[in-house]
Amino acid sequence: MKRHVYRPLFVVIAFVVLILAARWVLVPRDFGAHEMGYRFGWHRKSNETEWKNLPVRYQKPDACTECHEEKAGQLAKSPHVMINCQDCHGPGLNHPDDPPKLLIDKSRGLCLRCHAKIQDAGTARAKIPGIRDQEHNPDAPCAECHDPHNPALK
């Protein structure tokens, strides 16, 4: 080989060695997918106990139904039946004691997570009725005109 071929080759090899050395130094030894495969993604094995000790923030969906039967019944007949209460009302951690009432996000952004008009008609998300945010009452929160528990009613 000619001399001009060796220089770029050595630069590439040095670059690969540098990346591997940085990975060896920076990535913890217990980082990986471990025995559960990729089900929980990449994580540090030594960090599992720390995560297990964190309190559960979200409750099971039926936890809301126990006290809010009327709203649950209303929601069961609406297009929002598949949405967990905590998706809009926030995590039910220690509710009803602390906080005594969950905060309700009435911002347009919450509704637009699902109801923004999208162009790709070939997806399941396109079947959800969407609005053009800047044309449909842009200054008003959606809940001012639409009942989130029964959005078909206006």
ChimeraX commands (.cxc) that place a marker at each C-alpha (Angstrom):
marker #1 position 0.00,0.00,0.00 radius 0.5
marker #1 position 1.02,3.52,-0.63 radius 0.5
marker #1 position 1.88,5.81,2.21 radius 0.5
marker #1 position -1.16,8.11,1.65 radius 0.5
marker #1 position -3.53,5.21,2.47 radius 0.5
marker #1 position -2.00,4.52,5.88 radius 0.5
marker #1 position -2.69,7.92,7.41 radius 0.5
marker #1 position -6.52,7.84,7.03 radius 0.5
marker #1 position -6.50,4.18,8.08 radius 0.5
marker #1 position -4.60,5.01,11.29 radius 0.5
marker #1 position -6.92,7.95,11.98 radius 0.5
marker #1 position -9.99,5.69,11.70 radius 0.5
marker #1 position -8.41,3.00,13.87 radius 0.5
marker #1 position -7.39,5.60,16.49 radius 0.5
marker #1 position -10.92,7.02,16.45 radius 0.5
marker #1 position -12.48,3.57,17.01 radius 0.5
marker #1 position -10.00,2.83,19.82 radius 0.5
marker #1 position -10.80,6.20,21.41 radius 0.5
marker #1 position -14.56,5.48,21.32 radius 0.5
marker #1 position -14.08,2.00,22.81 radius 0.5
marker #1 position -11.82,3.39,25.55 radius 0.5
marker #1 position -14.34,6.13,26.39 radius 0.5
marker #1 position -17.13,3.54,26.53 radius 0.5
marker #1 position -15.04,1.30,28.79 radius 0.5
marker #1 position -14.39,4.21,31.18 radius 0.5
marker #1 position -17.83,5.88,31.13 radius 0.5
marker #1 position -20.33,3.00,30.97 radius 0.5
marker #1 position -20.90,1.18,34.29 radius 0.5
marker #1 position -19.96,-2.52,34.34 radius 0.5
marker #1 position -23.48,-3.61,35.28 radius 0.5
marker #1 position -25.15,-1.68,32.45 radius 0.5
marker #1 position -27.12,-3.83,30.01 radius 0.5
marker #1 position -30.35,-5.70,29.35 radius 0.5
marker #1 position -29.64,-8.57,31.79 radius 0.5
marker #1 position -31.82,-11.66,32.25 radius 0.5
marker #1 position -35.11,-9.97,31.27 radius 0.5
marker #1 position -33.74,-9.11,27.84 radius 0.5
marker #1 position -34.92,-5.83,26.34 radius 0.5
marker #1 position -38.32,-5.88,28.07 radius 0.5
marker #1 position -37.27,-3.06,30.40 radius 0.5
marker #1 position -34.61,-1.64,28.09 radius 0.5
marker #1 position -31.09,-0.78,29.07 radius 0.5
marker #1 position -30.49,-0.21,32.76 radius 0.5
marker #1 position -27.97,-0.61,35.56 radius 0.5
marker #1 position -28.50,-3.81,37.52 radius 0.5
marker #1 position -27.27,-2.12,40.72 radius 0.5
marker #1 position -29.96,0.56,40.32 radius 0.5
marker #1 position -32.97,-1.81,40.36 radius 0.5
marker #1 position -33.49,-1.70,44.14 radius 0.5
marker #1 position -33.48,2.09,44.08 radius 0.5
marker #1 position -36.25,2.12,41.48 radius 0.5
marker #1 position -38.27,-0.54,43.32 radius 0.5
marker #1 position -38.22,1.61,46.47 radius 0.5
marker #1 position -39.80,4.60,44.73 radius 0.5
marker #1 position -43.51,4.99,45.57 radius 0.5
marker #1 position -45.99,4.11,42.86 radius 0.5
marker #1 position -47.42,7.38,41.57 radius 0.5
marker #1 position -50.20,6.04,39.35 radius 0.5
marker #1 position -52.96,3.87,40.73 radius 0.5
marker #1 position -54.93,1.19,38.91 radius 0.5
marker #1 position -57.80,2.60,36.83 radius 0.5
marker #1 position -60.47,1.02,39.05 radius 0.5
marker #1 position -59.14,3.00,42.04 radius 0.5
marker #1 position -60.93,6.06,40.62 radius 0.5
marker #1 position -64.18,4.17,39.98 radius 0.5
marker #1 position -64.58,3.25,43.65 radius 0.5
marker #1 position -65.38,6.85,44.63 radius 0.5
marker #1 position -66.33,8.44,41.31 radius 0.5
marker #1 position -68.94,5.99,40.00 radius 0.5
marker #1 position -71.05,8.68,38.32 radius 0.5
marker #1 position -68.12,10.08,36.32 radius 0.5
marker #1 position -66.89,6.57,35.49 radius 0.5
marker #1 position -70.34,5.66,34.18 radius 0.5
marker #1 position -70.47,8.81,32.10 radius 0.5
marker #1 position -66.99,8.14,30.75 radius 0.5
marker #1 position -67.86,4.51,29.94 radius 0.5
marker #1 position -70.41,5.74,27.38 radius 0.5
marker #1 position -68.06,8.26,25.76 radius 0.5
marker #1 position -65.34,8.04,23.12 radius 0.5
marker #1 position -62.80,8.63,25.92 radius 0.5
marker #1 position -63.60,5.26,27.55 radius 0.5
marker #1 position -60.09,3.92,26.80 radius 0.5
marker #1 position -58.35,6.82,28.55 radius 0.5
marker #1 position -57.24,6.34,32.15 radius 0.5
marker #1 position -58.48,9.10,34.49 radius 0.5
marker #1 position -54.92,9.81,35.58 radius 0.5
marker #1 position -53.90,10.68,32.01 radius 0.5
marker #1 position -55.78,13.97,32.44 radius 0.5
marker #1 position -56.10,14.37,36.21 radius 0.5
marker #1 position -52.53,13.44,37.09 radius 0.5
marker #1 position -51.16,10.63,39.28 radius 0.5
marker #1 position -53.39,9.38,42.08 radius 0.5
marker #1 position -50.51,9.00,44.55 radius 0.5
marker #1 position -51.98,9.07,48.10 radius 0.5
marker #1 position -55.32,10.40,46.81 radius 0.5
marker #1 position -57.82,11.19,48.40 radius 0.5
marker #1 position -55.70,12.26,51.39 radius 0.5
marker #1 position -52.81,14.11,49.78 radius 0.5
marker #1 position -53.87,15.89,47.66 radius 0.5
marker #1 position -57.55,15.89,48.65 radius 0.5
marker #1 position -58.45,16.84,45.08 radius 0.5
marker #1 position -56.40,16.03,41.99 radius 0.5
marker #1 position -55.37,18.95,39.83 radius 0.5
marker #1 position -57.16,19.06,36.50 radius 0.5
marker #1 position -55.15,20.11,33.47 radius 0.5
marker #1 position -57.59,22.15,31.39 radius 0.5
marker #1 position -54.99,23.37,28.91 radius 0.5
marker #1 position -55.47,22.97,25.17 radius 0.5
marker #1 position -52.13,21.18,25.04 radius 0.5
marker #1 position -53.52,18.22,26.96 radius 0.5
marker #1 position -56.34,17.71,24.47 radius 0.5
marker #1 position -54.08,18.38,21.50 radius 0.5
marker #1 position -51.85,15.45,22.47 radius 0.5
marker #1 position -54.50,13.31,20.78 radius 0.5
marker #1 position -56.70,15.77,18.91 radius 0.5
marker #1 position -54.21,17.79,16.86 radius 0.5
marker #1 position -54.98,17.38,13.17 radius 0.5
marker #1 position -52.40,15.13,11.51 radius 0.5
marker #1 position -51.72,14.61,7.84 radius 0.5
marker #1 position -50.86,10.89,7.72 radius 0.5
marker #1 position -54.21,9.18,7.21 radius 0.5
marker #1 position -52.63,5.71,7.22 radius 0.5
marker #1 position -52.18,5.51,11.00 radius 0.5
marker #1 position -54.54,4.50,13.80 radius 0.5
marker #1 position -53.98,7.93,15.36 radius 0.5
marker #1 position -55.59,9.51,12.27 radius 0.5
marker #1 position -58.93,7.93,13.22 radius 0.5
marker #1 position -59.16,10.21,16.27 radius 0.5
marker #1 position -61.05,13.40,15.37 radius 0.5
marker #1 position -58.52,16.21,15.13 radius 0.5
marker #1 position -58.77,19.98,15.10 radius 0.5
marker #1 position -56.72,22.71,13.51 radius 0.5
marker #1 position -55.55,24.37,16.71 radius 0.5
marker #1 position -55.10,27.88,15.29 radius 0.5
marker #1 position -58.55,27.89,13.63 radius 0.5
marker #1 position -60.77,26.26,16.28 radius 0.5
marker #1 position -61.25,28.74,19.18 radius 0.5
marker #1 position -57.49,29.26,19.65 radius 0.5
marker #1 position -57.81,31.34,22.83 radius 0.5
marker #1 position -60.24,29.11,24.72 radius 0.5
marker #1 position -59.56,25.93,26.71 radius 0.5
marker #1 position -61.30,22.91,25.17 radius 0.5
marker #1 position -63.18,22.14,28.41 radius 0.5
marker #1 position -64.95,25.50,28.13 radius 0.5
marker #1 position -67.12,24.09,25.34 radius 0.5
marker #1 position -66.56,20.32,25.52 radius 0.5
marker #1 position -67.14,18.01,28.49 radius 0.5
marker #1 position -64.04,15.77,28.62 radius 0.5
marker #1 position -66.10,13.01,30.26 radius 0.5
marker #1 position -68.52,13.09,27.34 radius 0.5
marker #1 position -66.88,14.97,24.49 radius 0.5
marker #1 position -69.67,14.25,22.01 radius 0.5
marker #1 position -71.87,16.71,23.90 radius 0.5
marker #1 position -71.13,20.36,23.22 radius 0.5
marker link #1:1,2 radius 0.2
marker link #1:2,3 radius 0.2
marker link #1:3,4 radius 0.2
marker link #1:4,5 radius 0.2
marker link #1:5,6 radius 0.2
marker link #1:6,7 radius 0.2
marker link #1:7,8 radius 0.2
marker link #1:8,9 radius 0.2
marker link #1:9,10 radius 0.2
marker link #1:10,11 radius 0.2
marker link #1:11,12 radius 0.2
marker link #1:12,13 radius 0.2
marker link #1:13,14 radius 0.2
marker link #1:14,15 radius 0.2
marker link #1:15,16 radius 0.2
marker link #1:16,17 radius 0.2
marker link #1:17,18 radius 0.2
marker link #1:18,19 radius 0.2
marker link #1:19,20 radius 0.2
marker link #1:20,21 radius 0.2
marker link #1:21,22 radius 0.2
marker link #1:22,23 radius 0.2
marker link #1:23,24 radius 0.2
marker link #1:24,25 radius 0.2
marker link #1:25,26 radius 0.2
marker link #1:26,27 radius 0.2
marker link #1:27,28 radius 0.2
marker link #1:28,29 radius 0.2
marker link #1:29,30 radius 0.2
marker link #1:30,31 radius 0.2
marker link #1:31,32 radius 0.2
marker link #1:32,33 radius 0.2
marker link #1:33,34 radius 0.2
marker link #1:34,35 radius 0.2
marker link #1:35,36 radius 0.2
marker link #1:36,37 radius 0.2
marker link #1:37,38 radius 0.2
marker link #1:38,39 radius 0.2
marker link #1:39,40 radius 0.2
marker link #1:40,41 radius 0.2
marker link #1:41,42 radius 0.2
marker link #1:42,43 radius 0.2
marker link #1:43,44 radius 0.2
marker link #1:44,45 radius 0.2
marker link #1:45,46 radius 0.2
marker link #1:46,47 radius 0.2
marker link #1:47,48 radius 0.2
marker link #1:48,49 radius 0.2
marker link #1:49,50 radius 0.2
marker link #1:50,51 radius 0.2
marker link #1:51,52 radius 0.2
marker link #1:52,53 radius 0.2
marker link #1:53,54 radius 0.2
marker link #1:54,55 radius 0.2
marker link #1:55,56 radius 0.2
marker link #1:56,57 radius 0.2
marker link #1:57,58 radius 0.2
marker link #1:58,59 radius 0.2
marker link #1:59,60 radius 0.2
marker link #1:60,61 radius 0.2
marker link #1:61,62 radius 0.2
marker link #1:62,63 radius 0.2
marker link #1:63,64 radius 0.2
marker link #1:64,65 radius 0.2
marker link #1:65,66 radius 0.2
marker link #1:66,67 radius 0.2
marker link #1:67,68 radius 0.2
marker link #1:68,69 radius 0.2
marker link #1:69,70 radius 0.2
marker link #1:70,71 radius 0.2
marker link #1:71,72 radius 0.2
marker link #1:72,73 radius 0.2
marker link #1:73,74 radius 0.2
marker link #1:74,75 radius 0.2
marker link #1:75,76 radius 0.2
marker link #1:76,77 radius 0.2
marker link #1:77,78 radius 0.2
marker link #1:78,79 radius 0.2
marker link #1:79,80 radius 0.2
marker link #1:80,81 radius 0.2
marker link #1:81,82 radius 0.2
marker link #1:82,83 radius 0.2
marker link #1:83,84 radius 0.2
marker link #1:84,85 radius 0.2
marker link #1:85,86 radius 0.2
marker link #1:86,87 radius 0.2
marker link #1:87,88 radius 0.2
marker link #1:88,89 radius 0.2
marker link #1:89,90 radius 0.2
marker link #1:90,91 radius 0.2
marker link #1:91,92 radius 0.2
marker link #1:92,93 radius 0.2
marker link #1:93,94 radius 0.2
marker link #1:94,95 radius 0.2
marker link #1:95,96 radius 0.2
marker link #1:96,97 radius 0.2
marker link #1:97,98 radius 0.2
marker link #1:98,99 radius 0.2
marker link #1:99,100 radius 0.2
marker link #1:100,101 radius 0.2
marker link #1:101,102 radius 0.2
marker link #1:102,103 radius 0.2
marker link #1:103,104 radius 0.2
marker link #1:104,105 radius 0.2
marker link #1:105,106 radius 0.2
marker link #1:106,107 radius 0.2
marker link #1:107,108 radius 0.2
marker link #1:108,109 radius 0.2
marker link #1:109,110 radius 0.2
marker link #1:110,111 radius 0.2
marker link #1:111,112 radius 0.2
marker link #1:112,113 radius 0.2
marker link #1:113,114 radius 0.2
marker link #1:114,115 radius 0.2
marker link #1:115,116 radius 0.2
marker link #1:116,117 radius 0.2
marker link #1:117,118 radius 0.2
marker link #1:118,119 radius 0.2
marker link #1:119,120 radius 0.2
marker link #1:120,121 radius 0.2
marker link #1:121,122 radius 0.2
marker link #1:122,123 radius 0.2
marker link #1:123,124 radius 0.2
marker link #1:124,125 radius 0.2
marker link #1:125,126 radius 0.2
marker link #1:126,127 radius 0.2
marker link #1:127,128 radius 0.2
marker link #1:128,129 radius 0.2
marker link #1:129,130 radius 0.2
marker link #1:130,131 radius 0.2
marker link #1:131,132 radius 0.2
marker link #1:132,133 radius 0.2
marker link #1:133,134 radius 0.2
marker link #1:134,135 radius 0.2
marker link #1:135,136 radius 0.2
marker link #1:136,137 radius 0.2
marker link #1:137,138 radius 0.2
marker link #1:138,139 radius 0.2
marker link #1:139,140 radius 0.2
marker link #1:140,141 radius 0.2
marker link #1:141,142 radius 0.2
marker link #1:142,143 radius 0.2
marker link #1:143,144 radius 0.2
marker link #1:144,145 radius 0.2
marker link #1:145,146 radius 0.2
marker link #1:146,147 radius 0.2
marker link #1:147,148 radius 0.2
marker link #1:148,149 radius 0.2
marker link #1:149,150 radius 0.2
marker link #1:150,151 radius 0.2
marker link #1:151,152 radius 0.2
marker link #1:152,153 radius 0.2
marker link #1:153,154 radius 0.2
view
